[in-house]
Every structure is written in structure tokens, then in C-alpha cells.
Amino acid sequence: MHPSHRIAHPPTETVAAIVAALAEHGFPVAVGGSAVLASLGLVDRVRDWDVTCEGDPDEIAQALDVLGLTWTAPPSAGRPFATDARYVVDAGDHEIDVLVGFAAWDGDRIERFPVRTSTTWLGLPIADPDVWTNAYRLIGRPERAAVLSSRDLRP
């Protein structure tokens, strides 16, 4: 699939507002998940947005409140996830996961996934594909990890 191919995705207004607010408060922030694959032309659809950030979970929750967003903090899904906090923002026709201190278990230790950006797509800072290759592997999405890993093998 060519990167210029039309990619279906939810509206970007709310995710862009979240990213801007977190960045304005000095929190490292990047959009990960399927947006990473879509930005590389590896998938043709983004169902929802995954925002990764680092910082104090309470301060990040306050930043979401200032935006006037409706969100919940569901209980942890447990292993393999070890993320510090997960906020699910209601964006109308889709949800946005805000993952604070995104991490997963790797055997008996916790692997933290650093917030690093690789590019900008749709005006959003896109997370490093190498970070998400490892994340997908550890959270039980080997097919996504394989797709990202294969990008280095393409001519």
C-alpha cells in the first residue's frame, strides 16, 4: 500500500486538542497504535486514537478536564499491561485512549515504552515505530509487530 493511499480515520479535532494541551503542559506526547502503521502506509484504517504520554497521571487528568472532555479511567486490564494510567476519552463517534506511562510486562519485569516521535501525520506527532513494534509484541499483537518489523525489509 502506498503511503499516499487514502486512509480512513476518525476526526482529528479532539485528539489534536489533547496532544496540544499535554504538550503545552510540558508532557512528552505521541500518537501511537494504528496511527503509526497508517502513517507508514501499512494499514488503510485507524479505528481510534492512542495517545501516549509521560507525566503525573493526576496532572494529565486535570489537563483533560480543562479541555472539558468526558473521560473514564477503567481498571487495568492486568497482564500484559503495566501502564501507569489509562484514560478513555469519549470523542463522539470514537474513543481516544490516553496512556500515561505506557508499559507492559516482559516475563517478570516491566518494559516501559518511551514517548518518542518519528514523524508528523495529519498534524499529529506520531510515535516511533520501533517502540510500537516492541509494544505490540509484548501486548499480544504479534501480527502488528510483524507488519512494523517488515517495513525495514521492503525495497
C-alpha positions in Angstrom: 0.0 0.0 0.0 1.4 3.4 -0.9 1.5 6.0 1.9 -0.4 8.4 -0.2 -3.3 5.9 -0.4 -6.5 7.3 1.3 -6.6 6.2 4.9 -9.8 6.1 6.8 -9.5 7.6 10.3 -11.7 9.2 13.0 -11.8 13.0 13.1 -8.6 14.6 14.4 -10.0 17.7 16.2 -10.3 16.1 19.7 -7.0 14.1 19.5 -5.2 17.2 18.3 -6.6 19.2 21.2 -5.5 16.6 23.7 -2.0 16.4 22.1 -1.7 20.2 22.2 -2.9 20.5 25.8 -0.5 17.9 27.0 2.4 19.3 25.1 1.6 22.8 26.4 1.8 21.5 30.0 5.3 20.0 29.1 4.3 16.4 28.9 6.1 14.3 26.3 3.3 13.1 23.9 3.0 11.0 20.8 0.1 9.2 18.9 0.7 5.5 18.7 -1.2 2.4 17.8 -2.6 2.0 14.3 -1.7 5.6 13.6 1.9 4.5 13.4 1.1 1.9 10.9 -1.2 4.2 8.9 1.5 7.0 8.8 3.8 4.4 7.1 1.1 3.3 4.7 0.9 -0.2 6.3 -2.8 -0.2 7.1 -5.7 1.7 5.5 -7.8 2.3 8.6 -7.4 3.9 12.0 -10.3 2.9 14.2 -9.4 5.0 17.2 -6.5 7.1 18.5 -3.9 6.0 21.1 -2.1 8.9 22.8 1.0 8.0 24.8 2.4 10.5 27.3 4.7 10.6 30.3 3.9 12.6 33.5 1.9 12.6 36.6 -1.4 10.8 36.0 -3.4 13.3 38.1 -1.9 16.3 36.3 -2.7 14.7 32.9 -6.3 14.0 34.1 -6.6 17.7 35.1 -5.4 18.7 31.6 -8.2 16.6 30.1 -10.7 18.2 32.5 -9.6 21.7 31.4 -10.5 20.7 27.8 -14.0 19.9 29.0 -13.7 16.3 27.8 -15.8 13.4 29.1 -13.4 10.5 30.1 -13.2 7.5 32.3 -10.4 5.7 34.0 -11.2 2.0 33.6 -9.4 -0.5 35.9 -6.3 -2.0 34.5 -6.8 -5.0 32.2 -3.9 -6.6 34.1 -1.1 -8.5 32.4 0.4 -8.0 30.0 -0.4 -4.3 30.5 1.6 -2.3 33.2 0.6 1.2 32.1 0.5 3.8 34.9 -2.9 5.1 34.0 -5.4 4.8 31.1 -8.0 7.4 30.4 -10.6 6.7 27.8 -11.9 9.9 26.2 -15.4 10.0 24.6 -14.9 11.7 21.3 -18.4 11.2 20.0 -18.1 8.6 17.2 -14.9 7.1 18.6 -12.8 6.8 21.7 -9.3 8.1 22.4 -7.1 6.2 24.8 -4.6 8.4 26.7 -1.9 6.0 28.0 0.2 7.5 30.8 3.5 5.7 31.3 2.7 3.1 28.6 4.3 -0.2 29.7 3.9 -4.0 29.6 5.2 -7.0 31.4 8.0 -8.8 29.7 8.3 -12.0 31.7 8.9 -10.9 35.3 9.9 -7.3 34.5 8.1 -4.3 33.3 9.1 -2.8 30.0 8.4 0.9 29.6 7.8 2.3 26.2 9.4 5.7 25.8 7.4 8.5 24.2 9.5 9.3 21.1 8.1 10.8 17.9 9.2 9.8 14.4 7.2 12.0 12.1 4.1 14.1 11.9 1.0 12.8 10.2 -2.3 14.7 9.9 -0.7 17.3 12.1 -0.2 14.8 14.9 3.2 13.7 16.4 3.5 10.0 15.5 5.3 7.6 17.9 8.5 5.8 17.0 7.7 2.6 15.0 10.4 0.7 16.8 8.8 1.5 20.2 5.5 0.2 18.9 7.0 -2.9 17.3 8.2 -3.9 20.8 4.9 -2.8 22.4 2.8 -4.8 20.0 5.0 -7.9 20.6 4.6 -7.6 24.4 0.8 -6.8 24.5 0.0 -9.9 22.4 -0.4 -8.3 18.9 2.3 -10.2 17.1 0.7 -9.6 13.6 1.0 -5.8 14.2 4.6 -6.2 15.4 5.4 -8.3 12.3 3.9 -5.7 9.9 6.0 -2.9 11.6 9.2 -5.1 11.5 8.7 -5.9 7.9 8.8 -2.2 6.9 12.6 -2.4 7.1 12.6 -5.3 4.6 10.6 -3.6 1.9 12.5 -2.3 -1.2 
